[in-house]
Amino acid sequence: MGEASIPKPIKFLFGGTAGMAATCFVQPLDLVKTRMQVNKGVEGAVKPSTMSVISGIIKNEGISTLYTGLSAGLLRQATYTTTRLGIYTWLFENFSTEGKPPGFFMKAALGMTAGGAGAFVGTPAEVALIRMTSDGSLPIEKRRNYSSVFNALARIYKEEGLTTLWRGATPTIARAMVVNAAQLASYSQAKQAILGSGYIQDGIFCHFVASMISGLVTTIASMPVDIAKTRLQSMKYVDGVPEYKGAGDVLGKVIKKEGFFALWKGFTPYYFRLGPHTVLTFIFLEQANIAYKLHVLGIEGGSGGL
């Protein structure tokens, strides 16, 4: 009974706070990943590397530009991560029987459910984040120059209509379902395997190793859907005609014009954002859960709930 006793609002609060804290560390990599994904490339030209994009941004726009879109990143975590991790930890405990965690495929299903719900709630902040982080790659006359996430949301609503805030919602939800099925299930599974090996005890190092494994699995599985989402949310209309018709059109054009492996464009910053973000989110979340059980509920040796 004790393991299921953290109140639901506290679970949601811990989930969102953990994601927001992690975002403060990895926002520059999110910006680099987006810049690489919106770069359509020119045939025969050298493809930009992670380091060349970072150095170009610092040289041409200043080091503080790496944190452009932080307000949108934090709002995204406050909405998306609060919802997905709150729902996941609640479902995880409800589907655990007599202290035994659910199986791998059930974890994946719980992750997909939580991710889909979180993504729908978080899509407006996601649209603002993509636009703010990709703005510097546009010609000066085409930049939107949003001053903050709230300015972005207000202007998008005023200039393009309410539905634009949910542009790319389908690939966003699809990406979130893939990410959460892969991330949450592989994290829980990796953690179980690590503890089962007997070589590593439950603690921050165990959570770190499980998170890095989870981050790699998630990156490979989710990047094609992520590039479709990014291109759709950053696209402009030319003479009233959208650049892409939908997620399938994005994937088809990317493969045709840029090659199959362009679907994993920005792999390095994506993984080194997702890996540490996963590590930090889960470490913050597990430590918060353990601390709450110890100091509020008086339960010693309680697990972090994942």
Secondary structure, 3 states (H helix, E strand, C coil): CHHHCCCHHHHHHHHHHHHHHHHHHHHHHHHHHHHHHHCCCCCCCCCCCHHHHHHHHHHHHCHHHHHCCHHHHHHHHHHHHHHHHHHHHHHHHHCCECCECCCHHHHHHHHHHHHHHHHHHHHHHHHHHHHHHHHHHCCHHHCCCCCCHHHHHHHHHHHHCHHHHHCCHHHHHHHHHHHHHHHHHHHHHHHHHHHHHCCCCCCHHHHHHHHHHHHHHHHHHHHHHHHHHHHHHHCCEECCEECCCCHHHHHHHHHHHHCHHHHHCCHHHHHHHHHHHHHHHHHHHHHHHHHHHHHCCCCCCCCCCC
